Amino acid sequence: MAGPGDEHDPILDAKTQKEMAPSAPGTSIHRSGSRPQLDLSKAEIQGNFEERDPTILLPNQSDDISHLALDIGGSLIKLLYFSRHEDYSNDGDKRKRTIKERLGITNGNLRSYPVLGGRLHFVKFETHKINECLDFIHSKQLHRRDPYPWSSKTLPLGTGVIKVTGGGAFKFADLFKERLGVSIEKEDEMHCLVSGANFLLKAIRHEAFTHMEGEKEFVQIDSNDLYPYLLVNVGSGVSIIKVDGEGKFERVSGTNVGGGTYWGLGRLLTKCKSFDELLELSQKGDNSTIDMLVGDIYGGMDYSKIGLSASTIASSFGKAISENKELEDYRPEDISLSLLRMISYNIGQISYLNALRFGLKRIFFGGFFIRGHAYTMDTISFAVHFWSKGEMQAMFLRHEGFLGALGAFMSYEKHGLDDLMSHQLVERFPMGAPYTGGNIHGPPLGDLNEKISWMEKFVRRGTEITAPVPMTPSKTTGLGGFDVPSSRGSALRSDASALNVGVLHLVPTLEVFPLLADPKMYEPNTIDLSDQGEREYWLKVLSEHLPDLVDTAVASEGGTEDAKRRGDAFARAFSAHLSRLMEEPAAYGKLGLANLLELREECLREFQFVDAYRSIKLRENEASLTVLPDLLEELDSMSEEARLLTLIEGVLAANIFDWGSRACVDLYHKGTIIEIYRMSRNKMQRPWRVDDFDAFKERMLGSGDKQPHRHKRALLFVDNSGADVILGMLPLAREFLRRGTEVVLVANSLPALNDVTAMELPDIVAGAAKHCDILRRAAEMGGLLVDAMVTPGDGSKKDSTSAPLMVVENGCGSPCIDLRQVSSELAAAAKDADLVVLEGMGRSLHTNFNAQFKCEALKLAMVKNQRLAEKLIKGNIYDCVCRYEPPSLSQM
């Protein structure tokens, strides 16, 4: 997907704005009302989860507008801008209108692909290179777009206004006027900080995290229980702000000892030329050579009576008093680390005291001093933990450097951000110079060709740019009455905690799946990739599958030289992502297998491989449709009980067709699709490894005098194209239909491996309907056959049904599914559903195996990975899962 410096969609420019004085502290943020409103409903992050400043997508934004806001500090310029995404909607499609009417959807559009109406991009420049920032704005014409949606002309020079916060809003106002012909509207800095923090904490699921002893852990913040909290902004100095609600805050304290102190003293004492150089020095330092420790005073012993260990720092720089040394006798690395400890611990202690003063448990830290730096965060965390005796937590923000710019951006609008929910934000992590390691690598990339050239030039030797060489940590010591935080493992990269921030997509069409029993407790991922062994295994699996995937992707586009070049760039990019995650698992946020698989698909799309398995899917669909009539005839000749068992066996047998599984790919070379299906079906012998078929049979057919009641609506989450959907799930859907149950086939919005998509399903259903009156009538009622020429078949004439067969997209383009973010069409369809059928490894094993629902659930899959089989069901490859679950007890 495109990133801040890599746009394929039109860039929309900032609009004119009236000059406005900043609001008084403690009041709500004043927003200009003369500008067009930005539709921020269902926003989502697009970009790397650990990327420090991801782009935000605004899916419901339809106006041709582009906003631009900046936070110009003493060291860095943080720039945030909005760009519009292409709209693939097709409201004129009668089929979609029919489904829309049946599901009762009155707003929003049914689309072939999800509409990512807009994105928020995060870019940064060093302040002393402000001319590069101005060149970037000018190159994208972010300052000259007409604010009115009905006009496409650009604004004349001298009429535009840009929102800016920070000291640079005053310092560089004339330069902006001279270079860009725009005026700067200055926004109150503290208002912007608080407004940006409130938005991020409420709207982004993995925004906040703790950092102790080198370990990063993401914290889910309940937006209903956010306030009050303490916001500590560590810039040149430190401001401590108590936040009580939207627009309700007060600066309660601060200190003049902050980042500027560290940089200033460090520059005088070490001759470093930049803040980052000073931080790098600290990685190699040993502050025990210059700090006086408790052990130095007590002959290497602890002072256990008052709980101080020998390694506790008694006095920062204390040894410089008693040693006969000059400045040049001390290593710059040791001086830098001692300074970092001294300032960080004091910031932590002062923050703790203010939290204690107001009875607050949560403290969020941000500002340029933090910079995602591991030792800095560890030190502050240690201070807060020590002094509070573990009752308080220091937390940090992934977008911490962009709080001010985001607040300035929000000041353009009357609102819309307040109602934004985390499920409407999707973050994606494109490969590109502005993203590598959270550092600044200009110039930003302009198009795909530039991106490929950059990949070929800089990532040729592996992943050195995105995954810097690990550095050995020094023996650091504690300060101020407590011990040193220990680093994880034997090595800690200098940027090990540099948060990669991707592109934040705002997608208003995403909703939480309404049938989840408890959305707050829901965790989609079944496999815990925080476990090093699991993580290394699955990263290796994806790496080993990469050559076959590249070959398939290139072949899907005719094997042209252009396709080969893009395929090579994709391989380099995805390998770089995997290497980064191997070194720093939390680099892109909380990591699960679903995130990994989605990252792969996004990376393919980034290099314009939209549907790598398209020709394979078409071939397998055609082969399967030729077999379907015989299968339906066989099913109709069976008793009700035998037919139900055969249907479930058929779903499990057909699920063997999965191009994402190495074992299954090997099978493809040994026989035709029909041969493999028949072999798989013949091996279906009960009991299966997880076998709840008898319970499901009793629910469907009843037992004794107990008569079953039919389901009102069944949601069938389908998996692969070919035999899986045609010979497995469609016959099962047909069985529900003949019983009078409405059926909704739920498929991917975007292609992923050989998974069937919602856009492909109507043609598949039309092909199947030629051989079955039940499917034909149901498909007609569901609006699936309005464009298809279907001749009624001969089979099943004795059966009649008034239940419709419908198709909706699920809102994602991955082999897995996170039910916290589904399409509005699926959410609407779920409201009357009383049965959910999840089929396939990705949707029912990799994710959602432990998910609980308000309604009945049936999870069906063949396990095509030995490790997953052992881990999840204590079985073997090709074992089967038929898991039937009544509604969650909490919902009964």
HUVENLIN-V276494 format. One record per run of one state. SS is the DSSP state (~ for helix, > for strand, _ for the rest). FROM is the first residue (numbers start at 0). TO is the last residue. If there is no record, write none. Layout:
ss=SS from=FROM to=TO
ss=SS from=FROM to=TO
This chain:
ss=_ from=0 to=1
ss=> from=2 to=2
ss=_ from=3 to=4
ss=> from=5 to=5
ss=_ from=6 to=9
ss=> from=10 to=10
ss=_ from=11 to=40
ss=> from=41 to=45
ss=_ from=46 to=50
ss=> from=51 to=51
ss=_ from=52 to=53
ss=> from=54 to=56
ss=_ from=57 to=66
ss=> from=67 to=71
ss=_ from=72 to=74
ss=> from=75 to=83
ss=_ from=84 to=87
ss=> from=88 to=88
ss=_ from=89 to=92
ss=~ from=93 to=102
ss=_ from=103 to=109
ss=> from=110 to=110
ss=_ from=111 to=116
ss=> from=117 to=125
ss=~ from=126 to=138
ss=_ from=139 to=143
ss=> from=144 to=144
ss=_ from=145 to=152
ss=> from=153 to=153
ss=_ from=154 to=158
ss=> from=159 to=164
ss=_ from=165 to=166
ss=~ from=167 to=170
ss=_ from=171 to=171
ss=~ from=172 to=179
ss=_ from=180 to=180
ss=> from=181 to=185
ss=_ from=186 to=187
ss=~ from=188 to=202
ss=_ from=203 to=206
ss=> from=207 to=211
ss=_ from=212 to=213
ss=> from=214 to=218
ss=_ from=219 to=221
ss=~ from=222 to=224
ss=_ from=225 to=227
ss=> from=228 to=233
ss=_ from=234 to=236
ss=> from=237 to=244
ss=_ from=245 to=246
ss=> from=247 to=254
ss=_ from=255 to=257
ss=~ from=258 to=269
ss=_ from=270 to=273
ss=~ from=274 to=282
ss=_ from=283 to=285
ss=~ from=286 to=288
ss=_ from=289 to=290
ss=> from=291 to=292
ss=~ from=293 to=296
ss=_ from=297 to=301
ss=> from=302 to=302
ss=~ from=303 to=305
ss=_ from=306 to=306
ss=> from=307 to=307
ss=_ from=308 to=311
ss=> from=312 to=314
ss=_ from=315 to=317
ss=~ from=318 to=321
ss=_ from=322 to=325
ss=~ from=326 to=328
ss=_ from=329 to=330
ss=~ from=331 to=357
ss=_ from=358 to=360
ss=> from=361 to=365
ss=_ from=366 to=372
ss=~ from=373 to=386
ss=_ from=387 to=391
ss=> from=392 to=396
ss=_ from=397 to=398
ss=~ from=399 to=409
ss=_ from=410 to=420
ss=~ from=421 to=423
ss=> from=424 to=427
ss=_ from=428 to=431
ss=~ from=432 to=437
ss=_ from=438 to=446
ss=~ from=447 to=457
ss=_ from=458 to=499
ss=> from=500 to=500
ss=_ from=501 to=501
ss=> from=502 to=506
ss=_ from=507 to=508
ss=> from=509 to=510
ss=_ from=511 to=514
ss=> from=515 to=515
ss=_ from=516 to=523
ss=> from=524 to=524
ss=_ from=525 to=526
ss=> from=527 to=527
ss=_ from=528 to=530
ss=~ from=531 to=554
ss=_ from=555 to=559
ss=~ from=560 to=582
ss=_ from=583 to=590
ss=> from=591 to=591
ss=~ from=592 to=605
ss=_ from=606 to=612
ss=~ from=613 to=635
ss=_ from=636 to=638
ss=~ from=639 to=653
ss=_ from=654 to=660
ss=~ from=661 to=667
ss=_ from=668 to=671
ss=~ from=672 to=681
ss=_ from=682 to=688
ss=> from=689 to=690
ss=_ from=691 to=691
ss=~ from=692 to=700
ss=_ from=701 to=701
ss=> from=702 to=702
ss=_ from=703 to=704
ss=> from=705 to=705
ss=_ from=706 to=711
ss=> from=712 to=716
ss=_ from=717 to=718
ss=> from=719 to=719
ss=_ from=720 to=721
ss=~ from=722 to=737
ss=_ from=738 to=740
ss=> from=741 to=747
ss=_ from=748 to=753
ss=> from=754 to=754
ss=_ from=755 to=755
ss=> from=756 to=756
ss=~ from=757 to=768
ss=_ from=769 to=771
ss=~ from=772 to=780
ss=_ from=781 to=803
ss=> from=804 to=808
ss=_ from=809 to=820
ss=> from=821 to=822
ss=~ from=823 to=829
ss=_ from=830 to=833
ss=> from=834 to=838
ss=_ from=839 to=839
ss=~ from=840 to=845
ss=> from=846 to=846
ss=_ from=847 to=851
ss=> from=852 to=852
ss=_ from=853 to=854
ss=> from=855 to=861
ss=_ from=862 to=864
ss=~ from=865 to=872
ss=_ from=873 to=878
ss=> from=879 to=884
ss=_ from=885 to=887
ss=~ from=888 to=890
ss=_ from=891 to=891
